[in-house]
Amino acid sequence: MDDRGFPRCQKCETGILLPLSDYGRDGAPIRYKAWVCSNPECGFNLRIDNGDITLGKKPEPSFK
């Protein structure tokens, strides 16, 4: 854990996992929809989509 309580990345052991939030189809907030490593060279991420957990899909910017 870092000093803010975020877990250290277990893949690279250098970065910390940062939580990302989003909004659902009806505009309801979804807290902690994804966790990404703060180390850009690592790229580890964990994501929840419709109840399915996805590991390792490279995060890319959305142009919506």
N, C-alpha and C positions, 0 to 999 in steps of 0.2 A: 504494500500500500504506500502511496505517496502521502505527503502532508495534508492533502485535501480529502483523503479517503478513497482515491481511485486505485484499482488494482494494477499491479505491474504486469506488463505483457509477458505471458509465459512462453511465447515463441521466441522473441528476441532478447528478453530480459533487460532491455534498455529503455523502451518507451513505457508509457502508461496507457491503460485503456480508457478512452474518453467516451462518455455516453452521448448519443445523438437522439433527438426527439423529432417527431413528425406530426402530421395531422391526418386523421382518417378521412374516408370518403364523405362523411357527414360533418366534417369540421371538428370532430372531437380530438383533443390532444392525445398523442400516443407517446408516453414518456419512455425513454430508453429503448427505442425501436432498434437501435444498432449500437455497437461498441466498436471503436476503431483504435488502432495503435497510434500513438502520437509520433512514432518514429517513421518518417516517410519511406525509409528504405525497407522497413519490415512489411508493411501492407496488410497485417493481420486484421481481420474484421469478422464480426458476428452480427447477423441480422435476423429479424423476425418478420416474416411476411405471411399474413393470413394463418398464423399459428405454426408455420413451418420455419425451422431454424436453418439458416444458410451460413456456411463457414467459407471464408476465403475468397468470395467473389470480389474482384478488384473494385473498390469504390471509385466512381466517376461522377463528375459534376452533372447535375440535371439542368436542362435548358428550358424547363416548363415555365 
